[in-house]
């Protein structure tokens, strides 16, 4: 039977099949990212480029008898490091005493892991985008494109055999990289030594601090119509009738703070540092601040539309 005699709907479906297969392949690649991040031994050097600044990190990761351990050490800027052991994370060199946080409460450890799960979110779509090389390793490119102007997109380079992320670019609405994280050197399969995984301060992971629980009762503020895909994930009342609201689409997030201010204050301020935008203003005795790694229009929307919760709920 010639294509001319195929029913219209069937012909349309056949024409769409290559595109559907590519989408499925992209999702399959992304599904491998989590197991690679969690299950492989490796060590290497990461470079982070953002807002005209370059930061270098040394990364050590090991899985020992089902126990996942990781250490990131800053090689540039102020001395600092992050150590992960099982379900706890310790931060050193942040101005506070070493503190271990429960990983389940702290949220996703790796930004790349969060990006890998974005293919199933309504605000994003994934597609294959060619091949390349990063740190001497062959890589498959996958783009996680934003479906609208409310969020950023991503481009990932995944190691050809394991799907370990080798490079992640944050993309603006024109597809330009506004933030880059990439390995410059990577030894896959190398097990870090005990010294490489241990805190440099010599302090064991014994001081434990739980993150404060999410509170929703008594929160007097809301954003009635957040951008598509964003929903309220956490809410906490602040002194004086204020609130901290956290909205997320599952990947991008925006924090909104509402706090009392002097009645005489008025005006607003826009700030940007790399991909992070902030919008604040003062009016009628309140200060509002919205901040997030999202486009400027997104934080503007949250800051402008936050409202008191109606008395009737």
Steps between C-alpha positions, in 0.01 A plus 500: 500500500641838405523786753232683303246229587575488873229651721588855599523431874726198447729692265526783754591250771774345286644843430508573873667174601863616453436800726327283761790256496749782554298628796489150649876465452560830677284391794685168511834678520376724779365200692856366520641815663380422854649148516827634355527784751416273793670177402840575342843557650680800354711804576568807295517876470193712433499856368200726559467807276232753595462877498854549372643297790682168482501258793692173513396200712655162569242220513536157663217243487489139618247227575619256765275206592193700396610809694540809284771750592606821332724801561524828310792731571528856369839558335439870442358777716452459877578151636182295528378149443190282510512142622222248458482168682190292444201717584691786659677802358764715673597852394839643608635848442165677469548713811315252723622207705493173302140382485360176360156514336270212426512455123134402464395828660765703319354398164676382185875502537592545136361764267571263211276241664218753521547592133493133402149469645368805316398308188182394676408853610241703312727804464777316315564275203810291430671424171827356378741765375806331352829373635822646635796452733556630852818443704610238248177299523253446216163649587139508386329838510147529635307827511231560758318792343274738687146493363448873562673819616443438872800270548847418367601202291800270528747318278673192640801306376464140626791256496443261213513174697375590847286816444692679777457878447827646374371850435178690567416836341218724619330657196309825461201547270729536198687178572812680624698355791480730802654252743730203440619215720745257342763245584845596372647173621318180602618155607200267471519179702772629731417449869601802712711436806368532853699822538337646187153435641561619857440860619821702501404648838530158660150534643278190475143531381359506850331839539157458348257779412159430355363751255190675638175325410269651242221697659184596318260590780493867579665616177327822408629546144466324165560540127150432362608439138862383472647437151397171334655196665606680817330403823550570868747247644568655842360781712617634832365794702747773594486743794261792470255324269750441221572179312757304303343323202683256274356434153646245260422329172701196609827641369503881521396668824420847629504615863265781600559684828244740647602695811380813680679824416471868593185666366709776350699271273400467134666409176662190356825339392605252232817295539676232300798278558558265214184296446351602836251787496350684794214751520411692812276792586360682801139611528230549765723389783621178335818389328474234229799313358481234228821321402585198289709354220233587245451776240437853626136494388433203727621661823321821395174308475540341843596827667215695341222248555556379859190584704365457854295186544130598508338482842272219381803298377 
